[in-house]
Every structure is written in structure tokens, then in C-alpha cells.
Amino acid sequence: MEIRQETDGERKSFIARRILEGLSEWFGIPESREAYIRESRDQLFFCAYREGEPVGFLCLKETGKDTAEIVTDMLKEL
């Protein structure tokens, strides 16, 4: 497995959508899922790759001057 930082907003959205849509039991509310995907574009974002395919991500959502929320999701088949 390889972990890489992603900086391109479009790529971040693509990865977040792919992972979150694979976790429908956790992200079954479309509005909430779309908000996560949209917000991921502007966050510090790292992606886990297996054989070149994204299988998980971690992003930091700034919640204050000195605080951040960690969002992390991985596909089950790992």
C-alpha cells in the first residue's frame, strides 16, 4: 500500500466520491455524502493506494484557529 498527499481538488473529490459511495451503510444520506465530497476539495488530503487504485483517504477539516477534525475512510475489502 502507498500513501500520497493529493493536492488537486478534482482528484480529491473523485477519490472521496469513490470511497464514500462504497460505504453506503455509513454514508447513505446523499446530502451528507455530497457535503463530505464537496468539502474534501479544500482540505489537507492523503490517499491510500493499493496497486494504483484508491482504497482509502484521510483529510483534515479545520474547525478553529488551532483545531482540526480528522476524517478517514477505507473500503471494507482491506
C-alpha positions as a printed Julia matrix, in Angstrom:
78×3 Matrix{Float64}:
   0.0    0.0    0.0
   1.16   3.52  -0.77
   0.05   6.77   0.91
   0.26  10.01  -1.06
  -0.87  13.55  -0.43
  -3.33  14.78  -3.04
  -3.45  18.5   -3.82
  -5.76  18.69  -6.84
  -9.35  19.49  -5.81
 -10.9   17.48  -8.66
  -8.83  14.42  -7.77
  -9.76  14.76  -4.08
 -13.47  14.87  -4.98
 -13.11  11.85  -7.28
 -11.39   9.8   -4.57
 -13.79  10.86  -1.82
 -16.8   10.01  -4.02
 -15.39   6.61  -4.96
 -14.66   5.66  -1.35
 -17.81   7.11   0.24
 -20.16   5.59  -2.32
 -18.59   2.23  -1.47
 -19.56   2.76   2.18
 -23.28   3.28   1.69
 -24.18   1.81   5.1
 -22.26   4.69   6.74
 -22.89   7.4    4.16
 -26.39   6.52   2.97
 -27.76  10.06   3.24
 -26.97  11.62  -0.15
 -26.88  15.21   1.15
 -24.33  14.35   3.85
 -22.19  12.34   1.46
 -22.19  15.17  -1.1
 -21.18  17.66   1.61
 -18.17  15.47   2.57
 -17.18  15.17  -1.09
 -17.55  18.91  -1.75
 -15.64  19.9    1.41
 -12.77  17.48   0.71
 -11.63  19.69  -2.19
 -10.26  22.34   0.19
  -8.82  20.11   2.91
  -5.39  18.62   3.54
  -5.93  15.22   1.93
  -3.98  11.94   1.86
  -4.97   8.88  -0.15
  -4.11   5.22   0.36
  -3.48   3.34  -2.89
  -3.31  -0.39  -3.45
  -2.0   -1.44  -6.86
  -2.55   2.11  -8.09
  -6.21   2.24  -7.07
  -7.53   4.49  -4.28
  -8.76   2.43  -1.34
  -8.98   4.99   1.45
  -8.38   8.57   2.41
  -7.74  10.88   5.33
  -8.44  14.59   5.32
  -8.19  17.33   7.92
 -11.09  19.75   8.24
 -10.05  22.94  10.02
 -12.59  23.65  12.77
 -10.8   26.52  14.5
  -7.58  28.51  14.57
  -5.77  25.69  16.36
  -8.01  22.66  15.78
  -8.93  20.23  13.0
 -11.33  17.32  12.56
  -9.85  14.12  11.13
 -11.99  12.38   8.52
 -10.82   8.95   7.44
 -12.47   6.23   5.4
 -11.32   2.95   3.92
 -13.1    0.42   1.76
 -14.04  -2.76   3.67
 -12.21  -5.21   1.46
  -8.9   -4.22   3.0
